[in-house]
Amino acid sequence: MRIFAVFFAFMFVGARLGEAQFAVPPCAERTTSLSEPWIREGFACLERVIEDTSAGELGYTALASAPDGTLYAARPFAGQIIALTDGDGDGLPETPMVAADELTLPNALVFYDGALYAAGGRYLYRLRDGRLETLVDDLPTGEFWTGGVAVFDDRLYVGIGAACESCAAEAESQHGTILSFALDGSDRRVEARGLRSPYALAVHEGALYITDSAADALFADLNLPTLDEVNRFTPGADYGFPACLGAGLALDERDAALCRETATPAAALPTGATPTGMASYAGDALPALKGKLLIVLNGSRQALELRGYRLVAVDPRDGTMLDIMPAKPDDKPLSDYTPDQMNYRGSGFYPHRPIGVTVTDQGWIYLSVGGGRILALRP
């Protein structure tokens, strides 16, 4: 594997970006500012970090931020991890360099204690001081991509998708689970079961949270509109797939309630919204988001109705959800569009999809979007 040492370039960046104070002009005067997707007036400044239409729909997926201001982005089909730094002094990391190459479908990232951890396919990697290590090379694979990665209680946690949409659960299988490892990849443990596609993991206020989504066959069931989930991790829990959220099941509201008695979600999301990214917001830069989880709803598939295609903030204490983007701007009082209608009319993400999200130490938000885009939300 070819590793390109990006670290020598960082010494020219100057002061640590996470600790620096940038005298940026008002949002309307920034050359990077955008007017769409819609956000609430005065909520934050929406800015373009990078746009590379040649990168394709999955040009940039998972994101992770380092304390020095470096933004890492996964490029799964290119087999790369990109490191972006600030080359023009505006605080946004718009200058890309290849940090690691020849990986297998890297699509989950987390930065912890000076190292970047990445999961993809059968592999769990660690990039530290310019050196790439393969920690695990036999993660279970199947119909779903390898899910999210997080460090919790000094262990690596990885989401593993179900073997397929309609496979029966096997007692000894490690599909549909949360696995954990020591930070060097040893001491493998099965921590939880019953998951379909745990694409995102995040540590928030001392707890680990996991997203999951229901089977495609349940999208059209109007009696079950909120089967995608944000779950608080409980060791040994079974989160209900495939018994509760499997393909082709004729569940009614009572069945769904019984299924959820064993692991009640921290938040219920629209069925088919497909949560693929999650980050904890603990900063002060955007006070309305403090104490919330930022969730990327990647969007519904093979359906005329649009669900998802947005970035939301969820309060895991009560499950309430706030639309961040798209959202009706406060300066458009006559607008009564729903987020889905904003997407239809071109004021949202559609026809592209939001994919991954991360939060910097100073509380700035970076969001990857299909079509080779990375956006920023900052004051």
N, C-alpha and C positions, 0 to 999 in steps of 0.2 A: 504494500500500500504506500502510495506517495503522500507524504505529509509535507505541507508547505508551511514553513515556520513564519507565522504572521507576527509573532511576538516582538521581533526586532523593530517592526514598523510602529508599534504602539508607543515606543519611547519618544516619538516625535509628536505625539498628540498633545503633550504638555501635562497640565494638572489633571488629576483624576476627574473624569467627567461626572462621576457620581457625587463629587464633593464641590464641583464648580458652580458658580452662579453666572448664568448667561443673561446679558442685557439684550434680550430679543425685542424687536419692535412689536407693535400691536399686530394682532393676527391678520388683519386686512392688508397690512403692509409687507407681510412676509411673502417672498417669492414662492415658497413651498405650500402656501395655504390652499385649501380646496373648499368648495361649496357643497359638494356631494360625495358620499351619501349624507343625507340630512342629519344634523344633530341639533340639540336645543341651543338657542342663542345664548351666548355667554357661558355655556357649560364648559367648553374647552376649545382649543384651536385644532382643527383637523388639518393635517399636513401630509404631504407626499414625502416619503423617505426614499423609496426607489421604485422605479417602474421599468420593467423589462418585458415587453410583450413577447419577445422571442423565447422566453423561458417556459411558456406554456401554462396550462391551467394549474398544474401542481409545481410551478416554478419554485415557489417558496412555501413551506408548510409550517412545521413546528418552529417556534422561536424561543430563545432564552437570552437573558441579559446578564452581563457580568458587572461587578461593582465598578470597574474602570470605564464603563460606558460602552464597551464592545457589545454589539448585538450579533448573536449567532442565529443562523437560519438554515434549516434543513432543505436540501434539494433531493428528494428521494429518487427520482428517475435518473438524475445525473450521478447519484451515489456520492454526493458531496455534502459537507458542512461549510457554509460560508461565514466568514467573520466580517462584519461591517463596522467601520470606524468613521469618525467625524473628520473629514478632510478639508472642510471650508470654515470651520469655527462657529457654525450656527447651533451646535449641540446635537444635531441629528446625524446618526451614523449612516451616511450615504455612500461610503467608499468600500466596495466589496473586495475581499481577497479569499482565496480558497484555503481553509484551515485544515481540511482532511478530505481525502479523495478515495475512490474505489471502495466505498462502503456498500452494504446491501440495504437498499430502501430505508435510509435513515429518516424517521418521521416522528420521533419523540426526543425532546431535549430537556435537560435541566442542568443548571450551573450550581455547583455546591463546593465550598471550601477549596477554591482554586482550580477546580477541574470541571470539565464539561462531560456529562454522561449522555449517551445517545442509544436509542433502541431502534432496531429495524430488522425485519425478517427474523432469522434465527439468532440474531446477534445483539449483544449488549457491549457497548464500547465506552472507553474513557479516554478523553483527550486532555493531557496535562503537560504544560511546559513544552508544547510543540510535539509531543510524542503520543501516538495513538496506540492503545492497548485493546485487545479483544478480551473482555472479561468472561463472556458466556457465548457459546456458539451452538447451543441446542435448544433455544426457546421453541415452544410448540408453535407451529404455523398451520394455517388452514384458509378458509374462505375470507376471513377478516384479517386486516393488517395488524401487526403487533401494535399494542395500544400505548398509553401514556407511560411516563417514567417520572418518579419523584424520589426524593430522599426524605425519609421519615424515621425518627429515632435512630439516626446513624445507620440506616439500612436502605438499600435500593429496592424500590417497589416498582413492578412492571405489570401493566395490564395485558392480559392474553385473551384474545377473542375466542369465541366458540369455534369448533371445528367446521361447522357449516350451519346454515339457517335452520335446518330441520333434523340435525343429528340428535339422537337420544343421548342423554347425559350418561357418562361412564364413571363409575365410582373412583377409579384410579387415574382418570384422565386429568391432565393439567390444562386442557382447553377451558375457556370460560372462567378463568381464575385471576386472582391477584397473586403473583409470585413475589417473594422478597429474597434478597441476597445480602451478604456482607458487602462492604464497599469494594472489595477486591474480586467479587463475583463468586465467592465460595458460600457455603452454608445455605443451600437452596431450600426454601420453605413454601408450601402452599398456604396462603393466609386467608383466602376467601374464595367462594365458588358462586355459580349461578349468574354469570355475566355473559351478555351477548357480544358487546363491542365496547369495552372500556377504553375509549380513545384518549381520555384526558384524566390525569391525576394531578392534584395540587394539595399542598399543605397550607392550612389556613387556621390561624389562632390555635395552634397546638393539636389540630386534628387533620387527618388525611381524608380527602374527598375524591370521589370517583364518579365519572359520568357513564351513562349507559343509554342505549336506545332500544326501542321495541322492534319486533319483527315487522318487515315491510307489509305483511298481510294484514296487519292491524291498523294501517293508516286510515282506511275508509270507515272504520267503526266509530260512528258518531257518539256512541255511548261511552267510549273510552278515549277522550280527547287529549289526555295528558299522561301518556305512558312512558315517554322518555324521562330520564331521571338524573338527579344529582344525589348520590348516596354518601353518607358519612361512613367511613370504614370502621367496621367492627371485626376484630379477629375471629375467624371461624364462621362468619356469617355466610348464608346462602341467599343471593339476591333474586332468585326466582326464575332464571332462564334454564331450560326451555319450558319447564312446567307451567309457568305463568305467562311468559311473554313470547312463546314460540310461534312458529308460522302456522297459520290456518286454524288457530284455536278459536272457538266461538265463546269468548268470555263475556259475561255480563258484569254489571257493576259489583254485584255481590261476590262473584268469583275473584275479581280483581282485588277487592278489599281483603278477602281471605288470603290471597297470595302475598299481600303486602304486610300482613301481620308479623311475619318473621323479620322483615327488614324495611321499615317505613322510610321512604326517601326523604332527604332533607329538603328537596324541592322537586315538584313535578313540572315537566316541560311538555310542550305540545308533541303529540305522537308524530314521529317522522321529522321532527326538527333537526335531529342528528347532531348532538353536541360533540364537537371534535377538539375543542381547546378550552382551557380553564386556567385562571391565575388568581391569586389572592391579592386584594388591594388593601394595603395597610398604610399608604402614604398620606400626606397632607395636601398634595398639589391639587387634587380634585376632591374636595371634602364630601361631596354627595356620595362618593363611592367607598368611603372608608368603612372597613369592616365587612365588605361584600366580596363575593366571588364573581369574577368576570367570566362569562360563559359565551363561547362562540357556538352559534346555531348554524351549522353548515348548510342545512336546507334539505327539503324533501326531494324525492327522486321518482321519476316515472309517474308523475301525477300532474294534473292541470292546476290543482290548488297549490299555491306557494305557502309552505310553512317553514319557519326558521329564516335563513338568509339575514341574520342580524347578530349584533353583539348586545348582550343583556347583562345586567348586574343582579345577582341573586343574594338575598340575605338568608344564609342557612339557618338562622335562628327561628325564622317563621315561614320560610319558603316564598316570600314575596319577591316579585321580579320587576325590574325597571328597565325599559328599553333605553339603550344608549345610542345605537345607530343601526338602521335609520330610526329617527324619532322626529316628531313634528316640531319644527323650530318655533320658539316662542314668538318670533317676529312675524309669524304667518297665522294670525288669529282666525282667519276664515278657512284654514285648512283643517279638514276633519278626516284625513287619510289614516288608515291603519298601517302598521309596518308592512304588511303584505301588499297593500295597495301602493305604498311608496315604492316597493320593489318593482311592481308591475309597470309603474309609470316612469321608471328610470331614475328615481331619487334615492334608490337604495343600492344594494350590491348586485342584484340580479342583472344580467345573466351569469355573472361570476358568483363565487361563493367565498365567504370568509372562512378561514381555516385555523389559524393558530393565534395565540395572544400571549404576551408577557408584559410584566410591569417592572420598571427600573427602580433602583433604590430611592430616587427622588420623586417617584410617583407618576412618571410618564408611561403611557401605554403604547405598545407597538402591536399592530395587527397585520397578519398576512392575509392576502386576498388572491383568489384565482386570477390568472392572467399576468403573473409576475409582478405583483404589487405588494409593497409594505407601506402601511400608513401609520401615522403617529397621532396621538391625542395628548396635548400638553397645554398648560396655561398660556 
